[in-house]
Amino acid sequence: MQSADAKLKRSSLLLALRHFSAAISDMEQTVMLPSLLRDMPSDDIWECEAAEGSCRDLFENYLMLKAIRTTAESGLATLDDRRAKANTALIKTLEPLLDTDPEALFHFHLKGLCSVLSNLTKKTQGLTDKYLDVIGGIH
């Protein structure tokens, strides 16, 4: 009998969610003292918030990644005001797409969501690896 992952297509949203959730679970089990991640800068450009010009530390990333998983598993939550404004600006730039064929729009968003989940999974695994480096653990 095939494994559950083998049954899912490689670019499946369910598979991407499963991998992301597994990476978060691994991170939570590995990172026993999240406070050690405070003030540890991230090496990635995507961590910098262009609007404020500041970069998140690994602790903030840890909290953000956990919040994203919670939202993905339990449903949409209201964003804080700063993020809601950024989200509104993004929606305005994408408004021309709203008149697109619904099937094409669905495929566009599905591809984007799978890509984002893949990137978040990699970031989660990277954060876990950095934590292990800090505590001197074995990868």
Buried (B, 14 or more C-beta within 10 A) or exposed (E): EEEEEEEBEEEBBEBBBBBBBBBBEEBBEBBEEBEBBEEBEBEBEEBEEEEEEEBBBBBBBBEBBBEBBEEBEEEEEEEEEEEEEBEEEEEEEEEEEEEEEEEEBEEBEBEEBBEEBBEBBBBBBBBBBBBBEBEEEEE
